[in-house]
Amino acid sequence: MVSRILAKREVDATYVDRIEKGKEKILNENFDLFYLDLHLPDGTGFDLVPEIRQQVGAPKIYFISAYDGIQESERAAELKVDGFISKPFTKNDILNTLIEE
């Protein structure tokens, strides 16, 4: 869904649904912005933050999750992510992250 929202704004987006696929992409490509789900079949979005932080240009990171409790918010703050988007989210929630760039 996020990819479709971004495509309508002519923003190139790459979608992966597994941590390992994400790590592979991060090693081989540079990105300006990441939307990470906290609960994936093989891990959490938290698992990708260290790899993302090694990219040139300090890409922005947003977590998207229905799990937006105190523990998740505190961990996101510790990792210095740029934002937390709670599910269900709206198109404007995603588009507002582009405006913040």
PEFEN-V397849 format. One record per run of one state. SS is the DSSP state (hx for helix, st for strand, lp for the rest). FROM is the first residue (numbers start at 0). LEN is the number of residues. If there is no record, write none. Layout:
# PEFEN-V397849
ss->SS from->FROM len->LEN
ss->SS from->FROM len->LEN
This chain:
# PEFEN-V397849
ss->lp from->0 len->1
ss->hx from->1 len->7
ss->lp from->8 len->10
ss->hx from->18 len->10
ss->lp from->28 len->4
ss->st from->32 len->5
ss->lp from->37 len->2
ss->st from->39 len->1
ss->lp from->40 len->2
ss->st from->42 len->1
ss->lp from->43 len->1
ss->hx from->44 len->9
ss->lp from->53 len->6
ss->st from->59 len->6
ss->lp from->65 len->4
ss->hx from->69 len->9
ss->lp from->78 len->4
ss->st from->82 len->4
ss->lp from->86 len->4
ss->hx from->90 len->9
ss->lp from->99 len->2
